[in-house]
Amino acid sequence: MTVVDERAHRILDHMEVPEGYNVELINGEIILSPSGKPLHWEIQLELIQQFGIHREWRIGAEQTVIHPNFADEPRPDFFAMPASVPVEPDGVFPADRIEFIVEVLSRNNRGTDLVDKVEVYARFGIGLYLIIDPFKGQCVSHRSPKAEGYAESSMTDFGGPVELPEPFGFAIDTSRFGRYPAKH
């Protein structure tokens, strides 16, 4: 951990986060952002419901994930890991055991989700990172993590299925994902 990361962790440990805000540590920077809008939550809920029938997966939303080898502490909008992975009730979720992460874009976090977190989640070795864009009505799947990003990506318009490769072997139905109205 670098000196900057150590300072950021000390600040983060003593920071009082205002109600309705989320705090993350990404690339040594503390990022404070407001909670998502209702549409943001509805997409998260849709993911939770679709994954909920697959009991072999433990799912979470807006929980801190920590990798043993890196200082970043993201709070993904949604994630899935094998249900067999032990998690302490008062602990954190182990990023090195997470197979799938989803971020739903909002006006406040676009750059972080589209650039910084692509690098962070690839560095963590997350096999599949899905970015849901309710502004464009699209999902971008990133697969095959490398040190600096992902080797493969594909795009699916809302309405089409997002095929999840093994170890999942099922698809996410995007037909119920809502869109933000276009701003003029």
C-alpha positions, 0 to 999 in steps of 0.5 A: 500500500502506498503512502497516499493509499494509507492516508486515504484509508486513515481519512476514510476510517474516520470520515462521517459520510452524510446520509444518502451518500456512498463513499468509495476508494478508487485509485487512491482517491476518495469518491463521495457520490449521492445514492442512486435515483429510483430508476437506478434502484429498479435496475438493481432490484431487477438484477437481484430478482433474476439472480435470486433464483440461482441459489449457487450464487451469493449476491450483494448490492452497494457493499464494500469489496476489498481485494487482499492485494490492492487498496481500492474499496469500491462499492459496486451496484451489484455483484455475485460470488459463489454461495460457498464463499464464507463471509463474516457477518461484520466483515467485508466481501472478498473481491478476489472471490467475486465472479461478476460485478455490475455498475449502473451509470448515473450522471455523477459516476459515469467517468468512474464506472467507464474508466477507473472501475474497468481498470480496478475490476480487471486488476482484481481479476473479476471475470465479468464486469457489466456496465448498464447505461440507462441513458443509452439503453445499452449494456456493455460486458467486459470479459477476460481481465488483464492487468490494465483492463479487459481483453474482450467486450460486447454491447447489448441493447436493452430488450436483448439478453446479456448472455453470461458465460460459465460459470453462470450459463444463463442470461440477464433479461434486460427487457424490464430495464428502464431508461432515463428520458433524453435531455433536450 
